[in-house]
């Protein structure tokens, strides 16, 4: 027998993280549309999780689920920009969500995603020494370092947002 409600509002029913699932679906759609990396790769997963976390933490709790506009895309772009302190922003938003009282299934999914993004290390080309503006020498892709997954996913998500904004 199914519970009366599956959106987390019933007494003992199944709690479904609908806001998180919508953010993850949107992130997946943006990355697939951008065709930046093959779906199923670790890089794709890092980008999807990073972008979903950004989308979820930027969400207006009073807005209808799945509703987003050009203004929201601009906010997502600014949050994922190179010079934005994204990890500190995520920590602050997750802490603020926890102070609001009872932990929602959406917040639990966001916390677990953040934990995994910090704990998962991916090997990637070392881009740390490149200048942020102006002429940059070619990247030696054989010079690789271990990075937390979010450090690879963040620029991937940002680029997917730029491509979406340019095409749509």
Buried (B, 14 or more C-beta within 10 A) or exposed (E): EEEEEEBBEEEEBEBBBBBBBBBBBBBBBBBEEBEBBEEEEBBBBBBBBBBBBBBBBBBEEEEEEEEBEEEBBEBBBEBBEEEBEBBEBBEEBBEEBEEEEEEBBBBBBBBEBBEBBBEBEBEBBBBEEEEEEEEEEEEEEEEEEEBBBBBBBBBBBBBBBBBBEEEE
